[in-house]
Amino acid sequence: MNDDVPESIADIQSLHVGTYESNPDRIESDAGTERQDRADYEGRFIFELLQNAVDEMDETATPAVKILLTDDRLLVANNGAPFSMGDLYALTLTTRTTKAGDTTIGHKGRGFTSVLGVTDNPRVFSESVQAQFHRGHSAETLIQNQVIAGAFDGEVEADQVPLLSLPHPAEPPADVQSLLEEDFTTVFELPLRDSAQHHGAIQRKLQSLGANTVALLPELARIDIECPTWERSWRLSRQEFRDEENATLIEVGRETVDGGSTSATTDWYCLFERTEIDSDRVAERAELTDLEINAMGQLRVGVAFRATPATNAPAAEMSDWALDPVYGESRTARRWSTSSSPRKSVVRSRRWSQGRSSRTRHGGT
């Protein structure tokens, strides 16, 4: 087995069981940390799954995500780099303890805990990974270890176990297999814990997903959403402004089919973005660990504005667009023409605009 990346689900289980054997108290400690992470990320699972998909799309020609909501499950598929055994292992690294006893968060697992708000049995499938997380199965695996069994008086309860520590094998259902055959490379399957409660809540989150949020997901070109009674497709295109450095024009098209009727909208955004950021200095000032530095990857910071055509046939030139704050409005003017001083508009209105700080790296958040 490779010391850095486990080669199988059994290898990952063996590593974590060994850790818990050396310190059985960590089982309940990790379960508590996982509950806290879930609370911290409550309601963010749609965005987290989209962000994780985007993070794998550096080399994808037409980055796409497909979201399917059935009566009792949510499927989220993407066509980025296929989910690997290393990615699965990263999901299990929810916490680790330093010599000083401080808890730090694994680079991928924390955001994924957001899905635990709607499921107790998350599953992931790709060409090399067919895995699920299940507390009952994990409790059965842990109790087979004599040291752990002794520490828990012969019985480990499912609610004492962190869900994401131990993966288990799984078989993809027919609709997941179909998505993998459609050129999607990774599919997350989330059986809903309470269909009556969660189905409506998820549907509302998908309906409220805004153009401004979609626009600021880097790389993404397409999102298709299918629910039992309606469907929605997002299409994105980007082009650099010819007369402004580090500025991108983003066009976001949305089409919705609901009850036999079709509606469509188009929005534009202007993103001013910098990637020349001293990651070492950020890491030093934030006192980050090596694990967190490696997870951080390339940093981006930007500010976005809603863009409205100022001419009948606008091109990728600042003089052809007027910029508004994404949220709220300026104290001095509702709209700025960009023909004179686009940079000044950014500075004057940035407190009302939507800022963004994102991580780009190969391997998830």
C-alpha positions in Angstrom: 0.0 0.0 0.0 1.3 3.5 -0.8 2.1 5.4 2.4 0.5 8.6 1.1 -2.6 7.4 -0.8 -4.4 4.3 0.2 -5.2 2.0 -2.8 -8.5 0.6 -1.7 -11.5 1.0 0.7 -10.0 -1.7 2.8 -6.8 0.2 3.1 -8.6 3.3 4.3 -10.6 1.3 6.8 -7.4 -0.2 8.1 -5.7 3.1 8.6 -8.5 4.6 10.5 -9.2 1.5 12.6 -5.5 1.6 13.5 -5.8 5.2 14.6 -8.9 4.4 16.7 -7.2 1.4 18.2 -4.4 3.5 19.5 -6.8 6.1 20.9 -10.4 4.8 21.2 -11.5 8.2 22.7 -11.1 9.7 19.2 -14.1 7.9 17.9 -16.6 9.9 19.9 -14.4 13.0 19.6 -14.4 12.8 15.8 -18.1 12.2 15.9 -18.6 15.4 17.9 -16.3 17.4 15.5 -18.3 16.1 12.6 -21.6 17.2 14.2 -20.1 20.7 14.7 -18.9 20.9 11.1 -22.3 19.8 9.9 -23.9 22.7 11.9 -21.3 25.2 10.6 -22.1 24.2 7.0 -25.9 23.8 7.5 -27.8 24.5 4.3 -24.7 24.9 2.1 -24.6 21.4 0.5 -25.7 22.5 -3.0 -23.0 25.1 -3.2 -20.4 22.8 -1.7 -21.1 20.0 -4.2 -21.0 22.6 -7.1 -17.7 24.0 -5.7 -16.2 20.5 -5.3 -17.1 19.8 -8.9 -15.6 23.0 -10.2 -12.4 22.3 -8.4 -11.9 19.1 -10.5 -12.5 20.8 -13.9 -9.2 22.4 -14.7 -8.7 20.2 -17.8 -12.3 19.7 -18.8 -13.3 21.1 -22.2 -16.9 21.9 -21.3 -17.3 21.7 -17.5 -20.8 20.5 -16.7 -22.9 19.5 -13.6 -26.2 17.6 -13.7 -28.5 17.6 -10.6 -31.3 15.1 -10.4 -33.9 15.2 -7.6 -36.1 12.2 -7.3 -38.8 11.6 -4.6 -36.2 10.1 -2.2 -32.7 10.9 -3.5 -30.5 13.6 -4.8 -27.9 12.9 -7.5 -25.1 15.3 -8.4 -22.9 14.4 -11.4 -19.9 16.2 -12.9 -17.5 15.6 -15.8 -14.3 16.8 -14.1 -11.4 14.7 -13.1 -12.8 11.3 -11.9 -13.2 10.9 -8.1 -10.2 8.9 -7.0 -9.3 6.7 -4.0 -7.2 9.6 -2.8 -10.2 11.9 -3.0 -12.2 9.3 -0.9 -9.4 9.2 1.6 -9.4 13.0 1.8 -13.1 12.9 2.7 -12.4 10.8 5.7 -9.8 13.2 7.1 -12.4 15.3 8.8 -10.1 16.1 11.7 -6.6 15.6 12.9 -4.9 16.5 16.2 -1.6 18.3 16.4 1.1 17.8 19.1 -0.4 20.8 20.9 -3.8 19.1 21.0 -5.4 21.6 18.6 -7.9 20.3 16.1 -7.5 21.2 12.4 -9.8 20.4 9.6 -8.9 18.1 6.7 -8.7 19.8 3.4 -11.7 18.1 1.7 -13.9 16.5 4.4 -15.3 19.6 6.2 -17.4 21.1 3.4 -18.7 17.7 2.5 -20.2 17.3 5.9 -22.8 19.8 4.8 -24.6 16.9 3.0 -25.2 15.3 6.4 -28.0 17.7 6.8 -30.1 15.7 4.4 -28.6 12.2 4.3 -27.2 9.5 6.6 -25.8 7.4 3.8 -23.9 9.5 1.2 -22.4 7.5 -1.7 -19.9 8.4 -4.4 -19.2 6.6 -7.7 -16.6 6.9 -10.5 -14.6 4.6 -12.6 -12.4 3.6 -9.7 -14.5 4.3 -6.6 -17.8 2.8 -5.6 -18.2 3.8 -1.9 -20.7 4.7 0.7 -20.7 6.0 4.3 -22.9 4.2 6.8 -22.7 4.5 10.7 -24.2 1.1 11.3 -21.6 -0.6 9.0 -18.8 1.5 10.7 -19.9 0.5 14.2 -19.8 -3.2 13.1 -16.3 -2.8 11.7 -15.0 -1.0 14.8 -16.4 -3.5 17.3 -14.5 -6.3 15.5 -11.3 -4.7 16.9 -10.6 -6.2 20.4 -9.0 -3.0 21.8 -11.9 -0.8 20.6 -14.5 -3.4 21.8 -12.9 -3.4 25.2 -12.9 0.4 25.4 -16.6 0.4 24.6 -17.6 -2.5 26.9 -18.2 -4.7 23.9 -20.7 -2.5 22.1 -20.2 0.5 19.8 -23.5 2.3 19.1 -24.0 3.8 15.6 -24.6 7.3 17.0 -21.2 7.2 18.7 -19.4 6.8 15.3 -18.4 9.6 12.9 -20.2 8.9 9.6 -17.3 10.0 7.3 -14.4 8.2 8.9 -14.9 4.7 7.4 -16.0 4.2 3.8 -17.7 0.9 2.7 -18.2 -0.7 -0.7 -21.4 0.1 -2.7 -23.0 -0.8 -5.9 -24.2 2.0 -8.3 -28.0 1.9 -9.0 -29.2 2.0 -12.6 -29.7 5.8 -12.8 -26.2 6.4 -11.4 -24.7 3.9 -13.9 -26.6 5.7 -16.7 -25.0 9.1 -15.7 -21.6 7.5 -15.7 -22.2 6.2 -19.2 -23.3 9.8 -20.3 -19.7 11.0 -19.9 -20.1 12.1 -16.4 -17.1 11.0 -14.4 -18.3 11.3 -10.8 -21.7 10.9 -9.3 -22.7 11.7 -5.7 -25.8 9.9 -4.5 -27.6 11.2 -1.4 -30.6 9.1 -0.2 -32.7 11.6 1.7 -33.0 11.0 5.5 -36.6 12.3 5.6 -38.1 12.6 2.1 -41.2 14.4 3.3 -39.0 17.1 4.9 -36.0 17.3 2.7 -37.5 17.0 -0.8 -39.3 20.3 -0.7 -36.4 22.0 1.0 -33.9 20.9 -1.6 -36.3 21.8 -4.4 -36.5 25.4 -3.0 -32.8 25.6 -2.8 -32.4 24.6 -6.4 -35.1 27.1 -7.5 -33.4 29.9 -5.5 -29.9 29.3 -7.0 -29.2 32.7 -8.4 -27.4 33.8 -11.6 -24.9 35.7 -9.5 -23.9 32.6 -7.6 -23.7 30.5 -10.8 -21.6 33.2 -12.5 -18.9 33.1 -9.9 -18.3 29.4 -10.0 -15.0 29.4 -12.1 -14.7 27.1 -15.1 -18.3 25.9 -15.1 -20.0 26.1 -18.5 -23.3 24.2 -17.9 -25.6 23.1 -15.0 -28.7 21.0 -15.7 -31.3 20.5 -13.0 -34.1 18.0 -13.2 -36.9 17.8 -10.6 -40.1 15.8 -10.7 -42.2 18.8 -11.9 -39.7 21.2 -13.5 -36.4 21.5 -15.1 -33.8 24.2 -15.5 -30.6 24.7 -17.5 -27.8 27.2 -17.0 -25.3 28.0 -19.7 -22.3 30.2 -19.1 -19.7 31.8 -21.4 -16.7 34.0 -20.5 -14.5 36.4 -22.4 -11.8 38.7 -21.4 -12.3 42.4 -21.8 -10.0 43.7 -24.5 -9.4 47.1 -22.9 -9.2 46.1 -19.2 -6.6 43.9 -17.5 -7.9 41.1 -15.2 -11.5 41.7 -16.1 -13.9 39.1 -17.5 -17.4 39.4 -19.0 -19.6 36.5 -17.9 -22.8 35.7 -19.7 -25.3 33.6 -17.8 -28.3 32.1 -19.6 -31.1 30.4 -17.8 -34.0 28.4 -19.2 -36.8 26.9 -17.1 -39.5 24.4 -18.1 -42.3 24.3 -15.6 -45.8 22.9 -16.2 -45.5 22.9 -19.9 -44.3 26.6 -20.1 -40.8 27.7 -20.9 -39.1 30.9 -19.7 -35.6 32.2 -20.4 -33.4 35.0 -19.0 -29.9 36.2 -19.7 -27.7 38.1 -17.2 -24.2 39.5 -17.5 -21.6 40.1 -14.9 -18.2 41.8 -14.9 -15.6 40.1 -12.7 -12.4 41.9 -11.7 -10.0 39.3 -10.4 -6.5 38.9 -9.2 -4.5 35.6 -8.9 -1.1 37.1 -8.1 -1.4 36.5 -4.4 1.5 35.6 -2.1 0.2 32.3 -0.7 3.2 31.9 1.5 2.6 35.2 3.2 -1.1 34.3 3.7 -0.2 30.9 5.1 2.3 32.5 7.5 0.0 35.2 8.8 -2.9 32.7 9.2 -0.6 30.2 10.9 -1.7 27.4 8.5 -0.4 23.8 8.7 1.3 22.1 5.8 -1.9 20.1 5.1 -3.9 23.3 4.9 -1.3 25.1 2.7 -1.3 22.2 0.3 -5.1 22.2 0.2 -5.2 26.0 -0.4 -3.6 25.8 -3.9 -3.9 28.9 -6.0 -5.8 31.8 -4.4 -8.1 34.1 -6.3 -9.7 37.3 -5.0 -12.2 39.3 -7.0 -15.2 41.6 -7.1 -18.1 41.2 -9.4 -20.7 43.7 -10.8 -23.9 43.2 -12.6 -23.4 44.3 -16.2 -26.0 45.9 -18.5 -25.4 46.6 -22.2 -24.9 50.3 -22.8 -25.1 49.9 -26.6 -27.3 47.9 -29.0 -24.5 45.5 -29.9 -22.1 45.4 -27.0 -18.6 43.9 -27.3 -16.0 42.9 -24.7 -15.1 46.5 -24.2 -15.7 48.5 -21.0 -17.3 51.4 -22.8 -20.1 49.0 -24.0 -21.3 48.2 -20.5 -22.8 49.8 -17.4 -22.0 48.3 -14.0 -24.3 48.0 -11.0 -23.6 46.4 -7.5 -24.8 42.9 -7.3 -26.5 43.7 -4.0 -27.9 47.1 -2.9 -27.1 50.3 -4.6 -24.5 53.1 -4.5 -24.9 56.1 -2.3 -23.9 58.4 -5.2 -25.5 56.8 -8.2 -27.6 53.8 -9.2 -25.4 53.1 -12.2 -21.9 53.9 -13.4 -21.0 54.2 -17.0 -17.7 52.4 -17.5 -16.5 54.7 -20.3 -14.6 56.9 -18.0 -13.2 55.1 -14.9 -14.1 51.5 -14.3 -11.6 51.0 -11.6 -13.0 54.0 -9.7 -16.4 52.4 -9.8 -15.0 49.2 -8.3 -13.4 51.1 -5.4 -16.4 53.3 -4.7 -19.0 50.5 -4.7 -17.2 47.5 -3.5 -18.9 47.4 -0.1 -22.2 46.8 -1.9 -20.9 44.3 -4.5 -20.4 40.6 -4.2 -16.8 39.7 -3.4 -15.3 36.3 -3.9 -12.3 34.5 -2.6 -11.9 31.1 -4.1 -9.4 28.2 -4.0 -8.3 26.5 -7.2 -6.5 23.2 -6.8 -6.7 19.6 -7.8 -8.5 17.5 -5.2 -11.5 19.1 -3.6 -12.2 21.5 -0.8 
